Amino acid sequence: MARFLEPVTERLESDSGLDMLEGFTPTIFEDPSFDGMTTAILRAHFKKWATTAPLQEQGVDTCGESGRHLFFVMVDQEALESVLNSDPDDIGNTGFVRLVDGEWEPDVDEDSNESVDLDEELESLEGCMQDDVG
């Protein structure tokens, strides 16, 4: 978590915004049962959380288009190792996590892939070979 917060803190400090850190509390689900789960299963868990979180956290029914309730950061083993094995002096240029669109649903209409070059082979991600995999 320190590697995540360090650049956030540095950016806020340079913009005289350190007071914003007091209200910055990312929700982290560290659940061993999530190990090896597909993005679809994690997305379903996130959607369930996102429907109740605004009321529980802020006392309001909805937070509109708040990114906090639309996207989540997924850190699987590959992503974790990419961050932990990166050079601390090269933070921001190495390592990765996965940003997942919590609202995404697979495109079931074959005709809607018109903008995708169907001759171009798309890499499968958890069995999905669409241009946008959420």
HELIX and SHEET records of a PDB file:
HELIX    1   1 ALA A    2  SER A   14  1                                  13    
HELIX    2   2 LEU A   18  GLY A   23  5                                   6    
HELIX    3   3 PRO A   32  PHE A   34  5                                   3    
HELIX    4   4 THR A   39  GLN A   58  1                                  20    
HELIX    5   5 GLY A   67  HIS A   69  5                                   3    
HELIX    6   6 GLN A   77  LEU A   84  1                                   8    
HELIX    7   7 PRO A   88  ASP A   90  5                                   3    
HELIX    8   8 GLU A  110  ASN A  113  5                                   4    
SHEET    1   A 2 PHE A  71  MET A  74  0                                        
SHEET    2   A 2 ARG A  98  ASP A 101 -1                                        
END                                                                             
